[in-house]
């Protein structure tokens, strides 16, 4: 029992030291020991272990103490210890990202998908993963894979999705068996919230709601710093909520507020098949039918967002939407509505939303690779993705 207890304590201390190493731009053994209030011999032993494994990179010498003591050896996390891959399967596209261990982006790519069946998509993903090995400059190579899924995910399985037909295929099992690394599947709205927790914040909010508007609409919830998934991954499925349309009929939120519903209504009323860019152009040109559709949708979305904020109680409410990227004035319209109704929390838009779920998936993959799922980690990232007040 004594041995087991000591082993658990040492394992916990290793996790804490690794967390300190991960979150610091540069640090030293002395700084780690001071921050964790551990004795220097304990930290040195764990430090040497992590160094031998390849997690540590030298970063020069620090300043000497006021008494003229020896300058400390500075170190940082070796981002090239390994890398993770993340994939988002869209209606007509596949987005792919590779990240170093610290979260920095190695590459990002979006490809249009004429073939929408999952088997064809898996073939493309497998080819990209194989190709990445030709350019790999890391010590351990691929460490983990993350998938952003537009649908409900439970226990690593897609249980419901509006457009992904699994046909009995198991993404997690297939890629774990073929690449020998952990594979994580998660709902894309949840991952947008994870992105905000791990990449986007300076004020370290522990309670976040991210409303994600794509083909459908969903909410990702971070409660007390942890992703809240609910029973069987159903938390945040606000697109299924019922609201009254202009005729008083009860319809699902996603039938009025999602990007797909806007494009479908526009085609129905005008006879024109719009894409996001042409829809935005028609709105800017003041096409009456488009303006009417947008005004009704944004009014309903504002009510849904207001209710979500009151139900989940976040410090900050985020919106992640490619349509808002195209038409930021729509975000401003929703924000103004919420402020006017007295919503006294931070309200922000994620600009560059096409990357937020991928970064969230990368973060979960990194956490899994390091065994630090329950720790606060500060990821490094490209400033292409930003928050807009």
N, C-alpha and C positions, 0 to 999 in steps of 0.2 A: 504493500500500500504506500509506503514511504517513497519507493522508487517511482511508482505511478504518479504520485502527487508532484514529485520533483520534475518528472518528465512533462507533465501538463504545464507547470509553471514556466519551464524553459521554453516550451512550444509557444506559450502565450507571449513571453518576452521576445521571442524571435519575430512573431507577428508585429509586435509593437515597434521593434527596431526597424523592420522592413517598411512599416508605415512611415516612420520618421524619415527614412532614406528616400522613400517615394515622394513625399510631400515637400521636401526641402530642395530649393534650387541647388544649394551646396550645403554641406554640413561636415561635422567631424565627430569622432568618437566621444569627445568631451561634451559637445553640444547635445548629442543623443542621450548620453548618460544624465546630463542635467535636466533635459526636457522630460525624461521618463522617471527621474529620481531612482535610477538604478546604479549600483556600484560599477566602477570602471572595469573591473575584471569580468563581470557578467557581460557587459556590452562588448568588451574586446573579444571575448570568446565567440559571441554570436557574429560580431563583425568579421572575424577571421573566417568563420564558416561561410558567410554570405560572399565574402571576397573570393574564396576558393571556388565557389559555385559560379562566379562570374557576374554577380549582381552589382558589383561596385566598380566605379570608374574614378581614377584620381583626378583631382581638380586644382592642383597647386597647393600653395601654402597660405594660411591665413595670417592675420596680424598677431603679433606677440602681445602678451598681457602688459598692463601698465607697469608691472614690476620687471619687465624685460625677460619674461619666460620664453620657453621654446615656442616657435611658431607652429600652430597645429597643422597637420596634414588634412586638407580639405578633400572631400569626396562627394560624389553624386551617384544617383542611380544610373547604371549602364543601360541606356535605352535600347541598345543593340543586343541585349541578352536574348531577345526574341521578338516576334511580332504576332499580331492577331488579325483575323479577317472578319469582315462583316458584310452582310448582304441584305438588301431590301427588295422584295419582289412586288412590283407594282402591276397595274392593269396592263400596261403596254411597254413597260421598261423594267430593267434590272439595274439597281445601283449597287456598286461594289466599292469597298474601302479596305485598305490595309494600314495598320497603325503599329508604330513601335511600342515597346512595353510601357512607355510613359504617356502614351496617348497621342503623340505627334503623328500627323498624317504622312504616310509614305506615298500613297497614291489614292486617287478617287476616279471612278469612271461610271458613266451611265450609258447603257446600251439599250436601243429600242428592241423590243421583243415581238416579232411577228408570230412566233410560236408561243402560245400561252399555256400549253400543258406543262405540268410540273416536271415531267421527265426531261423535256427539252431544256427547261431552265436549269435543272440540276446538272445537265451535261455541260452547259456554259460555265456554271460555277466551278465544277470540277476542273475544267480546262484552265480557268483563270488561277485556281489554286496551284495547279501543276506548273503553270507558267511562272508564277511568283517565285518558285524555288530556283529558277534560273537567275533571278536578280537578287536573291537573298544575300544580305551582308551581315546577318546576325549570327550569334553564337549557337543558339538552340533551334532557330527556325520557327516554324509555325507552332504557337502555343495553345490557341483556342479559336473557335469560330462562333460568331453570333449571327442570328437571323432576326430581322425586323419584319413582323408579320402583320398585315392588315386584317385582323380578325382576332378571335378569342383563342388564347393559348393556355393550356393547363398541363402541368407535369411534362413539359417538353413535347406536347402534341398539339397540333392545330385542331381544335374542336369545332370551330365555326369560322368561316370566312366567306365574304360575298363573291369572291372570284377565284380563289385558289381551290382547285379540285385535286385533292391528294391522291385519289384512286388507290388508297391503301398504302401509299409510299410513306415511309417514316424518315423525314429529313434528319432528325437527330441521330437515329441509329445508323443510317446510311453513311453520313459523313464522319461519325466517330469511328466506324469500322474501316473506312477507306483512308482516313488520315491520322488516326490514332491520337486524337486530341479531344478535349471536352467540347461539346456543341451546345449552345444555348439558344432557345427560341423564346421570343418575347413579343408581346403586342407593341406595335409601333408608337402608339400614344404613350404607353408606359415608358418606352425608351426615350421619347422626347423629354419626358419628365426627368429621367435618369441623366440625360444630357445636361439639363439645367442644374441638377444637383452636383454633378461631377466636373463639368467643363465651364459652365456659364456664369458661375456666381462668385461675387466678392464678399457678399454679406452673409453667406452661409445660412440661408433660410433652411429651416428644417421641415417646413410645411409648404408644399408647392402643388398647384394644379396646373397642368398643361392641357389645353383644349386643342386637339389636332383635327384639322379639317382637310380631308383629302377626298377620295372616292366616297368614303363614309365620314363619320364624325365620332370621336371618342375622347375620353379624358384620362390622362395619366396622373396618378396621385402619389405624392411623396408625403408620408405622415411621420413626423418625428425623425426625419432623416432616412426612413426606410420606404421602399416601394410597397404600396398597399395594393394587393391584387384581388382581394375578396375571395368569396367562395368560387372555386373552379375558374379563377381568373376573370370573373365577371364584373369586377369593380370598374367603374368609369365608362361603362357601355351606354353613354348618354344618348347616342344616336338612336337607341331603341325606345327612348322616352316618348310618350305620347303628348302631342300638343294640338291645339285647334288651328286649322287653316283659316283662310279668309271667309270660307263658307261655313265655318263652325264645325267641320268634320274633324274627327281625331285621326291624326296621321303621325308617323314616326318622325322624329326630329331630322333624321338623315334624308327624309323625302323632301325637306324644304331647305335645309341649311348646308348640305354637303356640296362639294364642287360638282359632282356628277349630277345632282338634282338640278342645280342651276343651269348647267349646259342642256339637260334634257328639257327643262321648262322653256328655255330660250328657243330650242328647236321647235317645240310644240307651238309656241306663240308666233314665231317669225318664219318658220319653214326653213331656217338656215341651220346647218350643222356647224356649231362653233367648237373651237378648241380654246384653251385658256387664254392664249394671247389675243385671238380674234374677238373673244367675248369681252376681254378688257378694253380692247380698242372700241368696240361698239358702245360700251358703257361710257367711255370718255367722250365719244362723239355725240352722246345724248340720245341714243335710240330709245324712244319712250318705253317700248316693251321690256327692254333690258333694264332700264332704270327701275321700272315697277317691280320686276323680279328681284333685283338686288335689294331694294328698299324693304320689301316684305321679308326676304331671307335674313337680312341683317337685324331687323327688328326681332324676329323669332330667335336668332342666335344670341342676341343680347339678353333675352329673357332666360334662355337656357344657361348661359354663362353666369348670370346673376344667381340663379338657383343653385348651380354647381358650387359657386363660391360660398354661398351660405350653407350648403349641405356639408362641404368638406372642410371649410374654415382655413383656407391657406393664407400664408403671409403674402404670397405673390401668385398672381394668376397670369399665365402665359398663353399666347396663341401661336400655334404652329400651322401655317397654311401657305402652300404655293400660290394660291389665289391672292392672299394678302401681300405676298412678295410682289406680285404683279400689280396689285391695286392697294397700296398701303392706306389709301383714303378710306377703304372699307374697315380696316382695323381701327382707324381713328373714329369712324362713325360708331362702331361698337363701344369703343373706350369711352367716348363722350356720353353715350347712353348710360353706361354703368356708373360713371362719375356723377352724372345728373341725378341718378337714383340713390346716391349716397353710399356707394360701395367704397369703403375706406381701407383699401388694401393696395399694394403695388400692382399695376397692370402693365404688362409688357408684351411685345411681339418678338418672336424669334425670326430675325431676318436671315435668309439662307436656310429655310426650313428643309430643303431637300437633303441636307446633311445631318440634321439633328438626330434623327432616329438611328442612323448608321453610327454616329459617334456614341450614342447611348448603348448600342449593341457592342461596340468596341470596348466601352468601359466595363460592361458586365463580363465580357470575355477576358479582359485583363485581370479583373478582380478574381475570376474563377481560376485563371492560370496561377495567380499568386496565392490563392487561398485566403484572400482578404475581403470576402464578400460583405462582411459586417462592419468594415472600417471606413472612415471617411478618407477618401483619396482625392487629391487635386490633380486632374489630368492636364497635360500640356496639349495645346491644339492650335490650329491655324485660325487666325482672326477673321477668316472669311465668313464665319458664322458669328453673328453678333446679336445682342439684345437691343431692342429699340424701345425707349420709354414712350 
